[in-house]
Amino acid sequence: MKNKSFDFAVRIINLYKYLRKHHREWDISQQILRSGTAIGALIREAEYAESRKDFMHKLHIGLKEANECSYWLELLYATDFINKKMFDSIQKDTIELLKMLTASVKTTKEKIRIS
């Protein structure tokens, strides 16, 4: 998850640069940059969480950021800022991160409940 989220952040930064350079898009590009890079940062924060609850909380925020990022990608595609090939490729990665984060949050919730 750590490597996947880092690679995803690199893709998001490249998308941000593309949107700024080729479309002169400033607002949505800022939003997707923030949400798309926050995912990996939150996963890294969770590595040194103070407790299981803190770990779960950080991953849950990462999950929310991934969901927000998915929204911005859908909006960029719907408004023709990115084409179908670009959308499908990066959205696939977003969905993988959403699934990984969801599984981690569920597992951690179960461990907290058992404790």
Secondary structure, DSSP 8 states (H G I E B T S, - for coil): -HHHHHHHHHHHHHHHHHHHHHS---HHHHHHHHHHHHHHHHHHHHHT-SSHHHHHHHHHHHHHHHHHHHHHHHHHHHTTSS-HHHHHHHHHHHHHHHHHHHHHHHHHHHHHHH-
